[in-house]
């Protein structure tokens, strides 16, 4: 197996995992109290963009890094609202 095939498999696995997470957040549930915030949605979009920008590692990792930072910021904002 060449490295190109292995990286393609990793990208597919990551996309499937993100698709499952996306479906879990957007399936309407009446009992669900938490919704995806705009900041979390933006973080999700940056991470997806980073996965799709696999031709340039700097751009891809940069986009994923921005997504992770936004997700952490969203977690901090939610934690402060609960206090």
N, C-alpha and C positions, 0 to 999 in steps of 0.2 A: 504494500500500500504506500503510495507516495504521499508527500506532505500536503499536496494540493487536495487530494481526496480526503485526508484526515481533517483538514481545516474546513472543508465543505461539510463534513459530517458534524463537526462541532457547531458550525453556524446553524445547521438545520435543527440540531438538538436545542440550541439556545432559542431559536425562533418558536419551536413547539412549546417550550417552557413558558416563554413570554405570552404566547397565544392563550395558553391555559390560564395564566394569571389574568390576562385581559378579559377573558370570558367570565371568570369568577367575579370580577369587579363590576362588570356591566350587565350581568343577568339580573333583571329586576327582582328583588325580593322585598316583600312588604315588611318582614321582620328585621331586615338589616338596618342597623343604625348608622353605620359608617359608609360614607360614599367616597369615591375617588375625588380628591380635591384638584383644583386646576394646577397647582404646583406639582402634585404627584403625576398628573397626566402629562405635564410638560417634561418631567423627569423621564417618564416612560417613553415619550417620543424621542428624547435625546439618546436614550440607550438603544432604541431601535435603529435610529439613524447611525449610531456608532457601529452597530452590527452590520448594517448594509454598506458602510463605507470601508469594506475590508481591503480595498485596493491600496489605500494609503493608511499605514498603521498609525501615524501621528494623528491624522484627522479622526480615525475611528476611535482610538483610545482617548483622544481629547473629548469627543462627543460623549463617550461613555462616562468619562470622568465628570463632565458637567452634569450628566444625568444623575450620577451617584450623589454629587454635592447637593443638587436640588432635592433629591429624595431625603437626604439627611436633614436638610433645612425644613422640609415638610414634617418630618418626625419631631423635630425640636419645636416647631410651631404648635403641633397638635399636643405635645406634652405640656407646653406652657398654658394652653387653653384649659386643660384638665385641672390645673392647680388652682 
